[in-house]
Amino acid sequence: MSEYTNLEIRFREQLSHWDLEVSDRQMQQFRTYLDNLLTWNQVMNLTTITEEQDVYEKHFLDSLAALAVEKLPTAGMRMADIGTGAGFPGLPLAILSPETEVVLVDSLNKRVRFLEDTVAKLEIRNVRVIHARAENLARQKDFREQFNIVCSRAVANMSTLCEYTLPFVRQGGCLLAYKTAQIREELQAASRAVRILGGGDPAVTEYCLPLTEYGRSMVRIRKTAPTPKKYPRKAGTPAREPLG
């Protein structure tokens, strides 16, 4: 790989604060991801974050928080990212955890095309991209309660998000919801939804992204019981009529 830019040096330093190591190949993959994101973003609305440093921090670094904050085992794990958008958090996690099988799910075909193009350019083998609504995909036996980890970032309020995601989590697995620093009120409103859908008591970890003042929260919900068959409800209903 060519010499690192100042932004890449800073990114590596930020990851080192979390005791996360990144190889030259992985750094090249992040660079390729950045370039492809900004190129595609010129013709479609993938992100409002377009400064390179902001992409490294607010997208890549933020996505990788699960590895540091939750210290999840990743070898042999199956992970789904529901409502992945431009691939966050699932694709950065897949880059840094090549031993994890990662499924990226999004309902918008143009974002899926971007993701497929990016995965091909990254030459990454542990990622599958699926074009589907979560409410429909979660009813298919190959996906329902088949994942050790389900993650989601900037998708919906906790009540709605739990209905989108918990049906994918196998019993004993967990949902990881990336949230802003202020989450307690939202969690309280979602307590009924969590219980109905088979989740245990949520655990919240508050943290700042290294070398920044960006405060974040990670919500972890362990799947303690199967999700009743009637959930998720038909497409659109969880957003219109949250269970909370």
C-alpha positions in Angstrom: 0.0 0.0 0.0 1.2 3.5 -0.7 2.1 5.9 2.1 -0.7 6.6 4.6 -2.4 10.0 4.5 -2.8 12.1 7.6 -6.4 11.0 7.9 -5.5 7.4 7.7 -2.8 7.8 10.3 -5.4 9.4 12.6 -7.9 6.6 11.9 -5.3 4.0 12.8 -4.5 5.9 16.0 -8.2 6.1 16.9 -8.6 2.4 16.4 -5.5 1.7 18.6 -7.3 3.6 21.4 -9.9 0.8 21.2 -7.1 -1.9 20.9 -8.3 -2.6 17.4 -5.6 -3.5 14.8 -6.0 -2.9 11.1 -3.8 -4.4 8.4 -2.5 -2.7 5.3 -5.0 -4.6 3.2 -7.9 -3.5 5.4 -6.7 0.1 5.3 -6.7 -0.2 1.5 -10.3 -1.6 1.7 -11.4 1.4 3.8 -9.8 3.8 1.3 -11.6 2.0 -1.6 -14.9 2.1 0.3 -14.4 5.9 0.9 -13.6 6.6 -2.7 -16.6 4.5 -4.0 -19.0 6.1 -1.5 -18.1 9.6 -2.5 -18.2 8.7 -6.2 -21.7 7.2 -6.0 -22.9 9.9 -3.7 -22.5 12.4 -6.6 -25.4 10.8 -8.4 -27.5 9.4 -5.6 -28.1 10.4 -2.0 -26.2 7.9 0.1 -24.9 10.2 2.8 -24.9 13.8 3.8 -21.4 13.3 5.3 -18.9 14.0 2.5 -15.8 15.3 4.2 -13.2 12.6 4.3 -12.3 12.9 8.0 -16.0 12.8 8.8 -16.5 9.6 6.8 -13.6 8.0 8.6 -14.9 9.1 12.0 -18.7 9.3 11.8 -19.1 6.3 9.5 -16.2 3.9 9.7 -15.0 4.5 13.3 -18.6 4.7 14.6 -19.5 1.5 12.9 -16.6 -0.4 14.5 -17.6 0.6 18.0 -19.3 -2.8 18.5 -16.0 -4.6 18.4 -14.5 -2.3 21.1 -17.4 -1.4 23.3 -19.1 -4.9 23.3 -16.0 -6.9 22.7 -18.0 -9.4 20.8 -16.6 -12.8 19.7 -16.7 -12.8 15.9 -15.1 -16.1 14.7 -17.8 -18.2 13.2 -20.5 -15.7 13.9 -23.4 -14.8 11.6 -24.3 -11.1 11.6 -27.1 -9.2 9.9 -27.2 -5.4 9.4 -30.9 -4.4 9.0 -31.5 -1.2 7.1 -27.8 -0.9 6.3 -28.1 2.1 3.9 -24.6 2.7 2.6 -23.3 -0.2 4.5 -23.1 1.1 8.1 -22.3 -0.5 10.4 -22.1 -3.9 8.7 -19.6 -3.4 6.0 -16.8 -1.8 8.2 -17.4 -4.6 10.7 -17.0 -7.2 7.9 -13.7 -5.6 6.8 -12.2 -5.8 10.3 -13.8 -9.2 11.0 -13.2 -11.4 8.0 -14.1 -14.5 9.9 -17.6 -13.2 10.4 -20.4 -13.9 7.9 -22.2 -10.6 7.4 -25.6 -10.1 5.6 -26.4 -6.5 4.6 -30.2 -5.9 4.2 -31.8 -2.8 2.6 -35.1 -2.1 1.0 -33.9 0.4 -1.6 -32.5 -1.1 -4.8 -30.2 1.8 -5.7 -28.4 1.4 -2.3 -28.2 -2.4 -2.9 -26.5 -1.7 -6.3 -24.0 0.6 -4.6 -23.3 -2.1 -1.9 -22.8 -4.8 -4.5 -20.4 -2.7 -6.5 -18.5 -1.8 -3.3 -18.2 -5.4 -2.1 -16.9 -6.4 -5.5 -14.3 -3.6 -5.5 -13.2 -4.6 -1.9 -12.8 -8.2 -3.0 -14.3 -9.2 0.3 -15.7 -12.8 0.6 -17.7 -12.7 3.9 -20.5 -10.3 2.8 -23.9 -11.0 1.2 -26.2 -8.1 0.1 -29.9 -8.6 0.1 -32.6 -6.3 -1.4 -35.7 -6.8 0.9 -37.9 -5.2 3.5 -37.1 -6.5 7.0 -40.7 -7.3 7.7 -40.8 -9.7 4.7 -37.3 -11.2 5.0 -37.8 -12.0 8.7 -40.6 -14.4 7.8 -38.3 -16.6 5.6 -37.0 -19.6 7.4 -33.4 -19.1 6.2 -33.3 -15.8 8.0 -35.7 -15.9 10.9 -33.9 -16.4 14.2 -30.7 -17.4 12.3 -28.2 -14.8 13.4 -25.9 -14.5 16.4 -25.7 -10.8 16.1 -28.1 -8.3 14.5 -27.0 -4.7 14.3 -28.7 -1.5 13.1 -27.7 2.2 13.0 -29.8 5.3 12.4 -32.9 3.3 11.3 -35.9 3.9 13.6 -37.0 4.4 17.2 -36.3 1.5 19.5 -39.9 0.2 19.5 -40.0 0.0 15.7 -36.4 -1.1 15.4 -37.0 -4.1 17.7 -39.8 -5.3 15.5 -37.5 -5.0 12.5 -34.6 -6.8 14.0 -35.4 -9.1 16.9 -37.1 -11.7 14.7 -33.7 -12.3 13.0 -31.9 -12.9 16.3 -31.5 -16.5 17.4 -32.2 -17.3 21.0 -29.1 -16.5 23.0 -27.9 -14.0 20.4 -28.2 -10.2 20.6 -29.4 -7.0 19.0 -26.9 -4.1 18.9 -28.6 -0.8 18.3 -26.3 2.2 17.6 -27.8 5.3 19.2 -26.9 8.8 20.2 -26.0 9.6 23.8 -29.6 10.3 24.9 -31.4 7.0 24.8 -33.0 6.4 28.2 -36.5 7.8 27.4 -36.6 6.0 24.0 -35.7 2.7 25.7 -38.4 3.2 28.4 -41.0 3.7 25.6 -39.8 0.5 23.9 -39.9 -1.8 27.0 -43.2 -3.4 26.0 -42.0 -4.1 22.5 -38.7 -5.6 23.7 -40.7 -8.0 26.0 -43.2 -9.0 23.4 -40.6 -9.7 20.8 -38.5 -12.0 23.0 -35.8 -9.6 24.2 -34.3 -9.4 27.7 -33.5 -6.3 29.7 -31.5 -3.8 27.5 -28.0 -2.9 28.5 -26.7 0.5 27.5 -23.0 1.5 27.2 -22.2 5.2 26.7 -18.9 6.2 25.1 -17.1 8.8 23.0 -15.4 8.0 19.7 -11.7 8.1 20.3 -10.0 11.5 19.9 -13.4 13.2 19.4 -16.2 14.6 21.5 -18.9 12.5 19.7 -21.0 10.9 22.4 -22.7 7.7 21.5 -24.7 4.9 23.1 -24.7 1.2 22.3 -27.9 -0.7 23.2 -27.5 -4.5 23.6 -30.6 -6.7 23.9 -30.2 -10.4 24.5 -32.7 -12.6 22.8 -34.2 -14.7 25.6 -37.3 -16.2 24.0 -38.6 -16.9 20.5 -40.4 -14.1 18.7 -44.1 -14.9 18.3 -45.0 -15.9 14.8 -47.3 -13.0 14.2 -44.3 -10.6 14.3 -43.1 -8.7 12.4 -46.4 -7.4 11.2 -46.9 -6.6 7.5 -44.6 -4.1 5.8 -45.1 -0.5 7.0 -47.0 -1.4 10.1 -44.1 -1.3 12.7 -43.3 2.3 11.7 -46.9 3.5 11.7 -48.0 1.6 14.8 -45.0 0.9 17.1 -45.6 -1.7 19.8 -44.4 0.5 22.6 
